Amino acid sequence: MKDSEIKAIATDYEEAAERLLEERDAKLRAAIDAGHKQADLVRITGYSRETIRQALNPEIRAQLRARRATKRPVRPDEETP
């Protein structure tokens, strides 16, 4: 297996995880649109209130990710700005 193939494992995983997260969030927003309350989603799914809050408001998640990205060290395989 080539180095590029091994490196692609992490990229493929991250892309799939992001896609699944977006699908889950869309389903949770659909549940809200169908009349469920946030408290219902917390109780039924077992997710925290914060997870549900971020799922229902993607802008909040984007802000938190941006804030976290500035705090974490850069991995050696990542480019620096």
Steps between C-alpha positions, in 0.01 A plus 500: 500500500637840403539790744240698308249215541564486873465877530169476311359276775472795740364732232240247388393442860469871577296561183266209577460611863416854387246372248333282765497788748325721245244225428433451872459873556257529208289221650501670840391829339224309321383364836478857632308603188261209565416644841744338741670714762874515566440333836331211316805453280732498802286244680444273201849507347707523815699786346593793722311828478813655350520236227136561410554878507790469256306260278212745475724798433793418269638855535566436869691180417706685238589771753603244761709306249675817389574589861633151572715501186687806620571332836630163388855436383551437130578140406827453310312389186283815495596819327528815706333818374 
